[in-house]
Amino acid sequence: MRRRPGAKATLAALAVALTCVSADAADQSSWMPLLKMQLKESHGCVIDVIVYSREMKTGEDTGTEGRVRCIDRREYDFTRRKEHQRFELRLCQPTVC
């Protein structure tokens, strides 16, 4: 089978992109199931995209905060001060955000 010139470069770029996505997904995997469950149960939100997220160090504890967009275009800010706690969820409205 013959390959077009540049096919290796395209495949290499795709492999790098997939590695970056899976590494990002692995970082979020510990808290994502809880966030998804809470949003679905309390607000009927099915996550479309994570707008942003970050971890915060407070002493020895690690918290998480960010924003998600639901498939119906609502956005929620989420905060969790310590691991293994529930998230605080706030509807993001234009006058607040």
PDB file as gemmi writes it, atoms N, CA and C in Angstrom:
CRYST1    1.000    1.000    1.000  90.00  90.00  90.00 P 1                      
ATOM      1  N   MET A   1       0.847  -1.172   0.000  1.00  0.00           N  
ATOM      2  CA  MET A   1       0.000   0.000   0.000  1.00  0.00           C  
ATOM      3  C   MET A   1       0.894   1.236   0.000  1.00  0.00           C  
ATOM      4  N   ARG A   2       0.605   2.182  -0.866  1.00  0.00           N  
ATOM      5  CA  ARG A   2       1.399   3.400  -0.957  1.00  0.00           C  
ATOM      6  C   ARG A   2       0.741   4.497  -0.146  1.00  0.00           C  
ATOM      7  N   ARG A   3       1.559   5.285   0.523  1.00  0.00           N  
ATOM      8  CA  ARG A   3       1.056   6.421   1.302  1.00  0.00           C  
ATOM      9  C   ARG A   3       1.420   7.710   0.606  1.00  0.00           C  
ATOM     10  N   ARG A   4       0.593   8.681   0.819  1.00  0.00           N  
ATOM     11  CA  ARG A   4       0.861  10.003   0.269  1.00  0.00           C  
ATOM     12  C   ARG A   4       1.978  10.659   1.050  1.00  0.00           C  
ATOM     13  N   PRO A   5       2.739  11.551   0.413  1.00  0.00           N  
ATOM     14  CA  PRO A   5       3.749  12.310   1.158  1.00  0.00           C  
ATOM     15  C   PRO A   5       3.055  13.142   2.226  1.00  0.00           C  
ATOM     16  N   GLY A   6       3.636  13.180   3.383  1.00  0.00           N  
ATOM     17  CA  GLY A   6       3.058  13.954   4.483  1.00  0.00           C  
ATOM     18  C   GLY A   6       2.115  13.150   5.359  1.00  0.00           C  
ATOM     19  N   ALA A   7       1.806  11.925   4.967  1.00  0.00           N  
ATOM     20  CA  ALA A   7       0.893  11.098   5.751  1.00  0.00           C  
ATOM     21  C   ALA A   7       1.481  10.778   7.117  1.00  0.00           C  
ATOM     22  N   LYS A   8       2.801  10.536   7.165  1.00  0.00           N  
ATOM     23  CA  LYS A   8       3.444  10.253   8.454  1.00  0.00           C  
ATOM     24  C   LYS A   8       3.341  11.450   9.387  1.00  0.00           C  
ATOM     25  N   ALA A   9       3.558  12.648   8.853  1.00  0.00           N  
ATOM     26  CA  ALA A   9       3.463  13.857   9.676  1.00  0.00           C  
ATOM     27  C   ALA A   9       2.054  14.044  10.202  1.00  0.00           C  
ATOM     28  N   THR A  10       1.057  13.761   9.362  1.00  0.00           N  
ATOM     29  CA  THR A  10      -0.337  13.876   9.784  1.00  0.00           C  
ATOM     30  C   THR A  10      -0.653  12.867  10.873  1.00  0.00           C  
ATOM     31  N   LEU A  11      -0.204  11.638  10.693  1.00  0.00           N  
ATOM     32  CA  LEU A  11      -0.433  10.606  11.712  1.00  0.00           C  
ATOM     33  C   LEU A  11       0.279  10.942  13.013  1.00  0.00           C  
ATOM     34  N   ALA A  12       1.483  11.491  12.924  1.00  0.00           N  
ATOM     35  CA  ALA A  12       2.219  11.874  14.128  1.00  0.00           C  
ATOM     36  C   ALA A  12       1.504  12.998  14.862  1.00  0.00           C  
ATOM     37  N   ALA A  13       0.997  13.987  14.130  1.00  0.00           N  
ATOM     38  CA  ALA A  13       0.266  15.100  14.760  1.00  0.00           C  
ATOM     39  C   ALA A  13      -1.003  14.596  15.430  1.00  0.00           C  
ATOM     40  N   LEU A  14      -1.692  13.671  14.786  1.00  0.00           N  
ATOM     41  CA  LEU A  14      -2.894  13.088  15.364  1.00  0.00           C  
ATOM     42  C   LEU A  14      -2.569  12.320  16.639  1.00  0.00           C  
ATOM     43  N   ALA A  15      -1.498  11.578  16.642  1.00  0.00           N  
ATOM     44  CA  ALA A  15      -1.093  10.824  17.837  1.00  0.00           C  
ATOM     45  C   ALA A  15      -0.783  11.758  18.993  1.00  0.00           C  
ATOM     46  N   VAL A  16      -0.095  12.861  18.722  1.00  0.00           N  
ATOM     47  CA  VAL A  16       0.210  13.842  19.773  1.00  0.00           C  
ATOM     48  C   VAL A  16      -1.066  14.447  20.311  1.00  0.00           C  
ATOM     49  N   ALA A  17      -1.999  14.815  19.434  1.00  0.00           N  
ATOM     50  CA  ALA A  17      -3.261  15.408  19.868  1.00  0.00           C  
ATOM     51  C   ALA A  17      -4.049  14.447  20.742  1.00  0.00           C  
ATOM     52  N   LEU A  18      -4.130  13.185  20.356  1.00  0.00           N  
ATOM     53  CA  LEU A  18      -4.843  12.195  21.146  1.00  0.00           C  
ATOM     54  C   LEU A  18      -4.180  11.969  22.491  1.00  0.00           C  
ATOM     55  N   THR A  19      -2.875  12.005  22.548  1.00  0.00           N  
ATOM     56  CA  THR A  19      -2.154  11.849  23.810  1.00  0.00           C  
ATOM     57  C   THR A  19      -2.484  12.998  24.747  1.00  0.00           C  
ATOM     58  N   CYS A  20      -2.514  14.225  24.225  1.00  0.00           N  
ATOM     59  CA  CYS A  20      -2.836  15.395  25.047  1.00  0.00           C  
ATOM     60  C   CYS A  20      -4.254  15.306  25.590  1.00  0.00           C  
ATOM     61  N   VAL A  21      -5.211  14.891  24.753  1.00  0.00           N  
ATOM     62  CA  VAL A  21      -6.594  14.773  25.192  1.00  0.00           C  
ATOM     63  C   VAL A  21      -6.719  13.704  26.257  1.00  0.00           C  
ATOM     64  N   SER A  22      -6.081  12.542  26.065  1.00  0.00           N  
ATOM     65  CA  SER A  22      -6.216  11.489  27.052  1.00  0.00           C  
ATOM     66  C   SER A  22      -5.500  11.836  28.348  1.00  0.00           C  
ATOM     67  N   ALA A  23      -4.416  12.586  28.306  1.00  0.00           N  
ATOM     68  CA  ALA A  23      -3.746  13.011  29.535  1.00  0.00           C  
ATOM     69  C   ALA A  23      -4.633  13.973  30.298  1.00  0.00           C  
ATOM     70  N   ASP A  24      -5.295  14.910  29.593  1.00  0.00           N  
ATOM     71  CA  ASP A  24      -6.199  15.858  30.227  1.00  0.00           C  
ATOM     72  C   ASP A  24      -7.389  15.122  30.838  1.00  0.00           C  
ATOM     73  N   ALA A  25      -7.918  14.149  30.116  1.00  0.00           N  
ATOM     74  CA  ALA A  25      -9.047  13.381  30.618  1.00  0.00           C  
ATOM     75  C   ALA A  25      -8.652  12.586  31.860  1.00  0.00           C  
ATOM     76  N   ALA A  26      -7.432  12.073  31.892  1.00  0.00           N  
ATOM     77  CA  ALA A  26      -6.975  11.317  33.060  1.00  0.00           C  
ATOM     78  C   ALA A  26      -6.870  12.212  34.282  1.00  0.00           C  
ATOM     79  N   ASP A  27      -6.435  13.472  34.100  1.00  0.00           N  
ATOM     80  CA  ASP A  27      -6.339  14.400  35.219  1.00  0.00           C  
ATOM     81  C   ASP A  27      -7.707  14.693  35.811  1.00  0.00           C  
ATOM     82  N   GLN A  28      -8.732  14.746  34.985  1.00  0.00           N  
ATOM     83  CA  GLN A  28     -10.066  15.089  35.446  1.00  0.00           C  
ATOM     84  C   GLN A  28     -10.860  13.879  35.905  1.00  0.00           C  
ATOM     85  N   SER A  29     -10.407  12.697  35.601  1.00  0.00           N  
ATOM     86  CA  SER A  29     -11.216  11.508  35.828  1.00  0.00           C  
ATOM     87  C   SER A  29     -11.584  11.294  37.289  1.00  0.00           C  
ATOM     88  N   SER A  30     -10.786  11.752  38.222  1.00  0.00           N  
ATOM     89  CA  SER A  30     -11.080  11.508  39.626  1.00  0.00           C  
ATOM     90  C   SER A  30     -12.284  12.296  40.119  1.00  0.00           C  
ATOM     91  N   TRP A  31     -12.526  13.491  39.606  1.00  0.00           N  
ATOM     92  CA  TRP A  31     -13.643  14.308  40.081  1.00  0.00           C  
ATOM     93  C   TRP A  31     -14.800  14.422  39.103  1.00  0.00           C  
ATOM     94  N   MET A  32     -14.602  14.057  37.842  1.00  0.00           N  
ATOM     95  CA  MET A  32     -15.651  14.193  36.828  1.00  0.00           C  
ATOM     96  C   MET A  32     -16.912  13.377  37.121  1.00  0.00           C  
ATOM     97  N   PRO A  33     -16.822  12.121  37.531  1.00  0.00           N  
ATOM     98  CA  PRO A  33     -18.063  11.363  37.783  1.00  0.00           C  
ATOM     99  C   PRO A  33     -18.954  12.027  38.831  1.00  0.00           C  
ATOM    100  N   LEU A  34     -18.355  12.540  39.899  1.00  0.00           N  
ATOM    101  CA  LEU A  34     -19.141  13.206  40.935  1.00  0.00           C  
ATOM    102  C   LEU A  34     -19.788  14.480  40.396  1.00  0.00           C  
ATOM    103  N   LEU A  35     -19.034  15.280  39.653  1.00  0.00           N  
ATOM    104  CA  LEU A  35     -19.576  16.514  39.087  1.00  0.00           C  
ATOM    105  C   LEU A  35     -20.720  16.216  38.120  1.00  0.00           C  
ATOM    106  N   LYS A  36     -20.529  15.242  37.237  1.00  0.00           N  
ATOM    107  CA  LYS A  36     -21.585  14.870  36.291  1.00  0.00           C  
ATOM    108  C   LYS A  36     -22.851  14.436  37.018  1.00  0.00           C  
ATOM    109  N   MET A  37     -22.692  13.598  38.049  1.00  0.00           N  
ATOM    110  CA  MET A  37     -23.836  13.101  38.797  1.00  0.00           C  
ATOM    111  C   MET A  37     -24.570  14.247  39.493  1.00  0.00           C  
ATOM    112  N   GLN A  38     -23.831  15.121  40.163  1.00  0.00           N  
ATOM    113  CA  GLN A  38     -24.448  16.233  40.878  1.00  0.00           C  
ATOM    114  C   GLN A  38     -25.215  17.160  39.933  1.00  0.00           C  
ATOM    115  N   LEU A  39     -24.606  17.502  38.818  1.00  0.00           N  
ATOM    116  CA  LEU A  39     -25.268  18.396  37.865  1.00  0.00           C  
ATOM    117  C   LEU A  39     -26.536  17.765  37.292  1.00  0.00           C  
ATOM    118  N   LYS A  40     -26.469  16.494  36.976  1.00  0.00           N  
ATOM    119  CA  LYS A  40     -27.633  15.828  36.405  1.00  0.00           C  
ATOM    120  C   LYS A  40     -28.758  15.704  37.426  1.00  0.00           C  
ATOM    121  N   GLU A  41     -28.425  15.309  38.657  1.00  0.00           N  
ATOM    122  CA  GLU A  41     -29.445  15.112  39.687  1.00  0.00           C  
ATOM    123  C   GLU A  41     -30.070  16.426  40.155  1.00  0.00           C  
ATOM    124  N   SER A  42     -29.255  17.446  40.378  1.00  0.00           N  
ATOM    125  CA  SER A  42     -29.784  18.671  40.975  1.00  0.00           C  
ATOM    126  C   SER A  42     -30.271  19.712  39.973  1.00  0.00           C  
ATOM    127  N   HIS A  43     -29.746  19.683  38.732  1.00  0.00           N  
ATOM    128  CA  HIS A  43     -30.106  20.726  37.774  1.00  0.00           C  
ATOM    129  C   HIS A  43     -30.534  20.183  36.408  1.00  0.00           C  
ATOM    130  N   GLY A  44     -30.547  18.868  36.240  1.00  0.00           N  
ATOM    131  CA  GLY A  44     -30.920  18.287  34.958  1.00  0.00           C  
ATOM    132  C   GLY A  44     -29.953  18.655  33.842  1.00  0.00           C  
ATOM    133  N   CYS A  45     -28.692  18.851  34.189  1.00  0.00           N  
ATOM    134  CA  CYS A  45     -27.671  19.277  33.241  1.00  0.00           C  
ATOM    135  C   CYS A  45     -26.832  18.085  32.806  1.00  0.00           C  
ATOM    136  N   VAL A  46     -26.736  17.896  31.494  1.00  0.00           N  
ATOM    137  CA  VAL A  46     -25.819  16.924  30.916  1.00  0.00           C  
ATOM    138  C   VAL A  46     -24.670  17.734  30.334  1.00  0.00           C  
ATOM    139  N   ILE A  47     -23.447  17.468  30.792  1.00  0.00           N  
ATOM    140  CA  ILE A  47     -22.291  18.278  30.409  1.00  0.00           C  
ATOM    141  C   ILE A  47     -21.984  18.134  28.922  1.00  0.00           C  
ATOM    142  N   ASP A  48     -21.869  19.281  28.260  1.00  0.00           N  
ATOM    143  CA  ASP A  48     -21.438  19.330  26.865  1.00  0.00           C  
ATOM    144  C   ASP A  48     -19.933  19.545  26.808  1.00  0.00           C  
ATOM    145  N   VAL A  49     -19.440  20.508  27.580  1.00  0.00           N  
ATOM    146  CA  VAL A  49     -18.011  20.829  27.555  1.00  0.00           C  
ATOM    147  C   VAL A  49     -17.590  21.439  28.901  1.00  0.00           C  
ATOM    148  N   ILE A  50     -16.348  21.176  29.264  1.00  0.00           N  
ATOM    149  CA  ILE A  50     -15.761  21.850  30.416  1.00  0.00           C  
ATOM    150  C   ILE A  50     -15.107  23.114  29.871  1.00  0.00           C  
ATOM    151  N   VAL A  51     -15.648  24.274  30.250  1.00  0.00           N  
ATOM    152  CA  VAL A  51     -15.133  25.547  29.751  1.00  0.00           C  
ATOM    153  C   VAL A  51     -13.720  25.753  30.286  1.00  0.00           C  
ATOM    154  N   TYR A  52     -13.548  25.539  31.588  1.00  0.00           N  
ATOM    155  CA  TYR A  52     -12.216  25.561  32.186  1.00  0.00           C  
ATOM    156  C   TYR A  52     -12.287  24.865  33.531  1.00  0.00           C  
ATOM    157  N   SER A  53     -11.146  24.423  34.012  1.00  0.00           N  
ATOM    158  CA  SER A  53     -11.047  23.865  35.362  1.00  0.00           C  
ATOM    159  C   SER A  53      -9.623  24.052  35.849  1.00  0.00           C  
ATOM    160  N   ARG A  54      -9.476  24.132  37.149  1.00  0.00           N  
ATOM    161  CA  ARG A  54      -8.145  24.227  37.730  1.00  0.00           C  
ATOM    162  C   ARG A  54      -8.177  23.684  39.148  1.00  0.00           C  
ATOM    163  N   GLU A  55      -7.015  23.261  39.591  1.00  0.00           N  
ATOM    164  CA  GLU A  55      -6.862  22.789  40.961  1.00  0.00           C  
ATOM    165  C   GLU A  55      -6.244  23.901  41.782  1.00  0.00           C  
ATOM    166  N   MET A  56      -6.670  23.999  43.042  1.00  0.00           N  
ATOM    167  CA  MET A  56      -6.156  25.016  43.952  1.00  0.00           C  
ATOM    168  C   MET A  56      -5.594  24.333  45.187  1.00  0.00           C  
ATOM    169  N   LYS A  57      -4.404  24.709  45.575  1.00  0.00           N  
ATOM    170  CA  LYS A  57      -3.803  24.184  46.804  1.00  0.00           C  
ATOM    171  C   LYS A  57      -4.133  25.136  47.948  1.00  0.00           C  
ATOM    172  N   THR A  58      -4.684  24.592  49.027  1.00  0.00           N  
ATOM    173  CA  THR A  58      -4.939  25.350  50.239  1.00  0.00           C  
ATOM    174  C   THR A  58      -4.340  24.547  51.388  1.00  0.00           C  
ATOM    175  N   GLY A  59      -3.143  24.913  51.778  1.00  0.00           N  
ATOM    176  CA  GLY A  59      -2.443  24.123  52.784  1.00  0.00           C  
ATOM    177  C   GLY A  59      -2.148  22.745  52.229  1.00  0.00           C  
ATOM    178  N   GLU A  60      -2.644  21.722  52.915  1.00  0.00           N  
ATOM    179  CA  GLU A  60      -2.438  20.354  52.458  1.00  0.00           C  
ATOM    180  C   GLU A  60      -3.580  19.853  51.583  1.00  0.00           C  
ATOM    181  N   ASP A  61      -4.646  20.638  51.479  1.00  0.00           N  
ATOM    182  CA  ASP A  61      -5.811  20.230  50.706  1.00  0.00           C  
ATOM    183  C   ASP A  61      -5.718  20.716  49.259  1.00  0.00           C  
ATOM    184  N   THR A  62      -6.359  19.975  48.377  1.00  0.00           N  
ATOM    185  CA  THR A  62      -6.427  20.359  46.972  1.00  0.00           C  
ATOM    186  C   THR A  62      -7.885  20.508  46.586  1.00  0.00           C  
ATOM    187  N   GLY A  63      -8.254  21.705  46.143  1.00  0.00           N  
ATOM    188  CA  GLY A  63      -9.617  21.976  45.706  1.00  0.00           C  
ATOM    189  C   GLY A  63      -9.679  22.059  44.192  1.00  0.00           C  
ATOM    190  N   THR A  64     -10.892  22.109  43.690  1.00  0.00           N  
ATOM    191  CA  THR A  64     -11.110  22.179  42.246  1.00  0.00           C  
ATOM    192  C   THR A  64     -12.176  23.230  41.973  1.00  0.00           C  
ATOM    193  N   GLU A  65     -11.975  24.015  40.907  1.00  0.00           N  
ATOM    194  CA  GLU A  65     -13.000  24.961  40.497  1.00  0.00           C  
ATOM    195  C   GLU A  65     -13.007  25.061  38.983  1.00  0.00           C  
ATOM    196  N   GLY A  66     -14.108  25.545  38.441  1.00  0.00           N  
ATOM    197  CA  GLY A  66     -14.187  25.705  36.998  1.00  0.00           C  
ATOM    198  C   GLY A  66     -15.583  26.048  36.559  1.00  0.00           C  
ATOM    199  N   ARG A  67     -15.812  25.860  35.259  1.00  0.00           N  
ATOM    200  CA  ARG A  67     -17.121  26.141  34.661  1.00  0.00           C  
ATOM    201  C   ARG A  67     -17.408  25.075  33.618  1.00  0.00           C  
ATOM    202  N   VAL A  68     -18.665  24.640  33.580  1.00  0.00           N  
ATOM    203  CA  VAL A  68     -19.116  23.676  32.577  1.00  0.00           C  
ATOM    204  C   VAL A  68     -20.276  24.264  31.792  1.00  0.00           C  
ATOM    205  N   ARG A  69     -20.445  23.767  30.561  1.00  0.00           N  
ATOM    206  CA  ARG A  69     -21.594  24.143  29.731  1.00  0.00           C  
ATOM    207  C   ARG A  69     -22.412  22.889  29.500  1.00  0.00           C  
ATOM    208  N   CYS A  70     -23.720  23.009  29.735  1.00  0.00           N  
ATOM    209  CA  CYS A  70     -24.646  21.902  29.518  1.00  0.00           C  
ATOM    210  C   CYS A  70     -25.017  21.832  28.038  1.00  0.00           C  
ATOM    211  N   ILE A  71     -25.589  20.704  27.629  1.00  0.00           N  
ATOM    212  CA  ILE A  71     -25.980  20.578  26.222  1.00  0.00           C  
ATOM    213  C   ILE A  71     -27.082  21.567  25.857  1.00  0.00           C  
ATOM    214  N   ASP A  72     -27.822  22.084  26.835  1.00  0.00           N  
ATOM    215  CA  ASP A  72     -28.857  23.083  26.548  1.00  0.00           C  
ATOM    216  C   ASP A  72     -28.318  24.520  26.660  1.00  0.00           C  
ATOM    217  N   ARG A  73     -26.990  24.669  26.724  1.00  0.00           N  
ATOM    218  CA  ARG A  73     -26.245  25.936  26.703  1.00  0.00           C  
ATOM    219  C   ARG A  73     -26.217  26.669  28.044  1.00  0.00           C  
ATOM    220  N   ARG A  74     -26.806  26.144  29.110  1.00  0.00           N  
ATOM    221  CA  ARG A  74     -26.626  26.759  30.429  1.00  0.00           C  
ATOM    222  C   ARG A  74     -25.197  26.529  30.868  1.00  0.00           C  
ATOM    223  N   GLU A  75     -24.684  27.427  31.709  1.00  0.00           N  
ATOM    224  CA  GLU A  75     -23.340  27.256  32.257  1.00  0.00           C  
ATOM    225  C   GLU A  75     -23.405  27.313  33.780  1.00  0.00           C  
ATOM    226  N   TYR A  76     -22.591  26.470  34.402  1.00  0.00           N  
ATOM    227  CA  TYR A  76     -22.505  26.413  35.859  1.00  0.00           C  
ATOM    228  C   TYR A  76     -21.058  26.555  36.288  1.00  0.00           C  
ATOM    229  N   ASP A  77     -20.836  27.378  37.318  1.00  0.00           N  
ATOM    230  CA  ASP A  77     -19.544  27.424  37.980  1.00  0.00           C  
ATOM    231  C   ASP A  77     -19.562  26.348  39.053  1.00  0.00           C  
ATOM    232  N   PHE A  78     -18.444  25.671  39.240  1.00  0.00           N  
ATOM    233  CA  PHE A  78     -18.363  24.650  40.287  1.00  0.00           C  
ATOM    234  C   PHE A  78     -17.126  24.882  41.139  1.00  0.00           C  
ATOM    235  N   THR A  79     -17.257  24.562  42.415  1.00  0.00           N  
ATOM    236  CA  THR A  79     -16.155  24.705  43.372  1.00  0.00           C  
ATOM    237  C   THR A  79     -16.208  23.534  44.342  1.00  0.00           C  
ATOM    238  N   ARG A  80     -15.047  23.011  44.652  1.00  0.00           N  
ATOM    239  CA  ARG A  80     -14.921  21.982  45.692  1.00  0.00           C  
ATOM    240  C   ARG A  80     -13.647  22.295  46.441  1.00  0.00           C  
ATOM    241  N   ARG A  81     -13.761  22.583  47.734  1.00  0.00           N  
ATOM    242  CA  ARG A  81     -12.612  23.021  48.531  1.00  0.00           C  
ATOM    243  C   ARG A  81     -11.657  21.878  48.877  1.00  0.00           C  
ATOM    244  N   LYS A  82     -12.189  20.675  49.060  1.00  0.00           N  
ATOM    245  CA  LYS A  82     -11.369  19.510  49.413  1.00  0.00           C  
ATOM    246  C   LYS A  82     -11.812  18.324  48.570  1.00  0.00           C  
ATOM    247  N   GLU A  83     -10.876  17.405  48.354  1.00  0.00           N  
ATOM    248  CA  GLU A  83     -11.229  16.175  47.652  1.00  0.00           C  
ATOM    249  C   GLU A  83     -12.275  15.417  48.453  1.00  0.00           C  
ATOM    250  N   HIS A  84     -13.086  14.636  47.770  1.00  0.00           N  
ATOM    251  CA  HIS A  84     -14.109  13.775  48.370  1.00  0.00           C  
ATOM    252  C   HIS A  84     -15.241  14.566  49.009  1.00  0.00           C  
ATOM    253  N   GLN A  85     -15.409  15.842  48.648  1.00  0.00           N  
ATOM    254  CA  GLN A  85     -16.569  16.617  49.065  1.00  0.00           C  
ATOM    255  C   GLN A  85     -17.457  16.822  47.855  1.00  0.00           C  
ATOM    256  N   ARG A  86     -18.693  17.204  48.110  1.00  0.00           N  
ATOM    257  CA  ARG A  86     -19.588  17.548  47.014  1.00  0.00           C  
ATOM    258  C   ARG A  86     -19.198  18.910  46.460  1.00  0.00           C  
ATOM    259  N   PHE A  87     -19.575  19.155  45.224  1.00  0.00           N  
ATOM    260  CA  PHE A  87     -19.295  20.433  44.586  1.00  0.00           C  
ATOM    261  C   PHE A  87     -20.366  21.449  44.939  1.00  0.00           C  
ATOM    262  N   GLU A  88     -19.965  22.713  45.057  1.00  0.00           N  
ATOM    263  CA  GLU A  88     -20.909  23.821  45.135  1.00  0.00           C  
ATOM    264  C   GLU A  88     -21.162  24.231  43.689  1.00  0.00           C  
ATOM    265  N   LEU A  89     -22.438  24.317  43.304  1.00  0.00           N  
ATOM    266  CA  LEU A  89     -22.797  24.629  41.922  1.00  0.00           C  
ATOM    267  C   LEU A  89     -23.583  25.937  41.882  1.00  0.00           C  
ATOM    268  N   ARG A  90     -23.195  26.814  40.959  1.00  0.00           N  
ATOM    269  CA  ARG A  90     -23.884  28.104  40.799  1.00  0.00           C  
ATOM    270  C   ARG A  90     -24.168  28.328  39.325  1.00  0.00           C  
ATOM    271  N   LEU A  91     -25.425  28.649  39.014  1.00  0.00           N  
ATOM    272  CA  LEU A  91     -25.794  28.971  37.651  1.00  0.00           C  
ATOM    273  C   LEU A  91     -25.088  30.254  37.256  1.00  0.00           C  
ATOM    274  N   CYS A  92     -24.434  30.240  36.127  1.00  0.00           N  
ATOM    275  CA  CYS A  92     -23.701  31.405  35.647  1.00  0.00           C  
ATOM    276  C   CYS A  92     -24.641  32.219  34.770  1.00  0.00           C  
ATOM    277  N   GLN A  93     -24.942  33.430  35.211  1.00  0.00           N  
ATOM    278  CA  GLN A  93     -25.824  34.310  34.449  1.00  0.00           C  
ATOM    279  C   GLN A  93     -25.060  35.537  34.024  1.00  0.00           C  
ATOM    280  N   PRO A  94     -25.434  36.156  32.914  1.00  0.00           N  
ATOM    281  CA  PRO A  94     -24.674  37.283  32.363  1.00  0.00           C  
ATOM    282  C   PRO A  94     -24.375  38.393  33.366  1.00  0.00           C  
ATOM    283  N   THR A  95     -25.268  38.687  34.281  1.00  0.00           N  
ATOM    284  CA  THR A  95     -25.010  39.766  35.228  1.00  0.00           C  
ATOM    285  C   THR A  95     -24.029  39.368  36.318  1.00  0.00           C  
ATOM    286  N   VAL A  96     -23.855  38.051  36.529  1.00  0.00           N  
ATOM    287  CA  VAL A  96     -22.986  37.552  37.591  1.00  0.00           C  
ATOM    288  C   VAL A  96     -21.592  37.233  37.073  1.00  0.00           C  
ATOM    289  N   CYS A  97     -21.489  36.665  35.889  1.00  0.00           N  
ATOM    290  CA  CYS A  97     -20.213  36.177  35.377  1.00  0.00           C  
ATOM    291  C   CYS A  97     -19.417  37.250  34.668  1.00  0.00           C  
TER     292      CYS A  97                                                      
END                                                                             
